Structure formats: structure tokens, C-alpha cells
């Protein structure tokens, strides 16, 4: 078995509302192995970004971790001292954020922004850090790398800025790179370039990657394993090929069915999942997906299904569904 | 007869347009005319008073910046804490005291508590200890204003994505505050400080009267009570010129503070 790099257990995240705290992330369990790329998929508001932000204590105001643990290299990320936390941020775990337009400091030259992690983690001098920053720009494929060190973010295109963000995330060669929807704000051709870039860098640097997205088609060619999140819980966790070949959770099936296909009849309507996800704090007592699920039975509305390997299926393919895990057993 | 003679010599018998043209032509040559009450040249009166006001304004602004910006930063970073409420409450308290109350009160207080001290009255240059009290009074309301503005701007910048990025990079909190948060906050705050300085230079009427400072404020009051029109006109003109000039300075400085503005000016 490969080495576990990160293991998140029973993570719960709450938000303060006028009606009191509401649970947004409700007992998430997931893990990342060394050298692995994990795709985290789910629709907006399912808690995928918050889960990752909480690991480095970057949650916005009024949102906080209410329980759980996150083992990373022998310590619990959620219990780090401020000093250890600072060393982990950017040093052992790199972060790439969603919107490169707002995630870079608009009044700071990108060379300085790239140098910061090097100065604070590697103790580099300004001059050394600047030299390394130039190399990083070349690494992430920015033409005329060194010449761009003195540019301000607004002088670069969106794709270039996201490359700079990735450069910042990689600066200290972290063991884990967390990419939070890094391509959402970019157009399709740039998306493909960024995906290829991360794939290539992962191979060269041998790091693990967590890639958060709502785009199943995008993650298909990138991830080794995929976690599907729904309403703050993991509903399916499987190696990528197994997930696409035989999705087990009704929600995953719905997601896959809603990907548009080339060559379908022009009049064919895209499949969609009826209803909307439950609001935080108003989740149904049983399976959170039950109200929208065509297969739902009585037990689904009463008992929360646990994430478990499917009987008769691969051990790595786990699903949180009363019905489909049983159906496979029968078949 | 005498009145007629004065009318004649002041050119008041000429048509209005001609009088105005003469005034403007004189202005262009730097001649503001003579004071009606003292007969002195208006320009020499103003050039004696303006440096006093200018030094007062500059020092008050420096004092304000040194006190208010750090306090505003601390309050903003600790939003809704006891520290924040204390700073904000003190600022509100200062804001509520008008200079014509603060000036005499502080003066009396000083004299009663520290009887040995000299009467803080009159002008002995900007390095004279007498200047401290008027500077404090002048800074009361600007400090309150800048504390609140800095705090609000810090809270706004705190929620920006790039602050999160800086933290995710592992930048120490103090440096996040100084390098990433303070910089964007300073742009609007510096602009505001400049505008406050202009209002002080234009005449801090009450403070100058209370502390006997021979600045533009006192000159204004004297001119108004004597209906000394040439002086009033000159002060008004110079005041409006100062405001325009300071706006120009702010516009010129802006690209230095914000590189995005520099590019939009170049038309990129």
C-alpha cells in the first residue's frame, strides 16, 4: 500500500447564521496518497473548497471547523501551533486559488509575490529569491520569464496570472498542491493548457495534487482518484476509471449523465437532476440526496448511509448509498 | 469731500467692468491691492500669515498620520474585539469635541494642572513648545476621521482574495498586515490627509484665535470684522488655488501609489 500523505477524518465545518450555527461540511472523510492526484467534484456550495481551506485555516469569517482531524505527515493540521501552521502554508502545502484576477496582489510586482514564500520558508536572500522566481516563471511556461518579474498582475492575461499563481504554489516544492478550481475563470483553451501544465509538473516534482472542480469532464484526464461531494458529505470515492465506468451513487450517475456528448442527436435534451441541494442547516434526516433521488426507499429517508466498499465490487470503490451498494450485491 | 477723494483714488467711480479688469490685471502682476484698514499691502500680510498656517497644517497632518493610521490598522485587524471598540470609541469621543471647546478646555487644564508652564499663547516658530497644544487640538478631529477610514479600509482589504493568498504562502501575520493590507489602504487615506491639510492651511479659525497664532485663520477673522474686502478676496482666491493645487498633486501622486492607475493614464 502506498504512503498516506493526508487523511481527513470526520471533518465538520459550521457557519454562524442568524438562526445559530449551521453545518456546511458534515463529517467528510478523505485521503490523499503520496504522488496521487485526487479530484474533488461537487456542485457549488457542497463544501469542497471550504474543506480544503479549513486544512490551512484559511476559512472566511464566521465559518469554522467544528470537529474532526486532518493527519498530514504525522501531525494534525487542525491543531498546529501558529508557527507550524505558517511553515506548512506554502512550505509543505501549496495552494492555487480559483480566481487569478483577484488572488494576486494588484499593487505588488509578481517577482516579489513569487519571492515571498522562498524568503519566508527557505530563508533566501532577496536576490536569490528573485533568481529562483525567474526560474519558476520559466517552469510554469511564461514567455520571457525573467523579463516579467517586474510586471504587475494587471499587465498579464488571465492564463498568465494563473500560471503565476501555480508558480507561487510550487515555489517551495510542496508535498501537496491544492488547486481550488484553478481553471474556472479561464477560457477553454487556457484551461487545457493549465491542466497539462499541472500534470507535467506533478510528474517532474513528484508531488500529490488535490484538484477541486465542478467539471467532471475536465477531471477525467487528470485525477487518479475522484471524490464526489454532495451537501457536505462524500457520497462516492473511487479510482477515476472505475467511477466513469460504473458510477455507483445516483448523484454521480446524474452528474455523468448531464455531461454533453459530441455526436448526440441535436434534439436530445441534456439530462438534469431535478430539485436543488438542501440548504445547510436544513438537511433531511437520512441520506442528503434522498429527496432528489429516483431510487430512494424508506430507509434512505431515515438512516444516513455510510461510505463503504461495495459488496462484490472493488475495495477501492466506496459509495454512500443504501440502495445501489445492495443492488450490486444482488446482481 | 474726503469720501469722494477716496472713491476717486480707489477707482470706484469707474464702471464695474473696468474695475474688475483692473483687479485681474493687477492680480496677474502679483498685486492684491492694499488693506482698507491698515493700508498695508495685502500680499505682504498673506505671505506673513501663510507660512504659519502651512507649518501648522503639515505638523498636524504628520501627527495625525503617526497616531491614526496605526490605530486604525490595529482596530481593523481586530475587528469587533474589545481593543477595536476601545479605539473606535475614543475616536468617536474625539470627533465629538469641536476645536472651540477642546482648545480653551485644554488650555485651562494645562494651566491648572501644570502651573509652572508658560501660557501656551502666541507664535514662536514650529519648534517652540507652545505649538504642542494647538497641534493636539487641531489633530483631534482628523485623528478620529483617519482612524475610522483606515479601519474601514482594512476590513475591506482583509476580505480580498490576495490577502488569503499571502497567508497561504506562509507570510507571517505582521508582514501580511504591513505589506499586503496597509499598502492598498494607504492610497485613499493619504488622499484624505492631503484634503485635511488644505482645510487647516486655509485657516484653522478657532484654534488660531484661541492660541493667538498669526495664521490665515486669524487674518480671515480680522478681515471679516473690518470688512476689509481686498484681504477677504485675496484669502478666498488663495484658498481656492490651494484646493485646486492639492487636487493636482493627488492626481500626480496617484500612479505612484497604484500601478494600475499609471497604466490607464498611459492609455493602455
Interface residues (C-beta under 8 A of the other chain):
Chain A: X56 X58 X60 X61 X86 X87 X88 X89 X90 X91 X95 X97 X99 X102 X103 X104 X105 X106 X107 X108 X116 X117 X120 X121 X152 X154 X155 X165 X168 X171
Chain B: X159 X160 X161 X162 X164 X165 X166 X167 X168 X169 X170 X171 X172 X175 X179 X180 X183 X184 X257 X258 X259 X260 X263
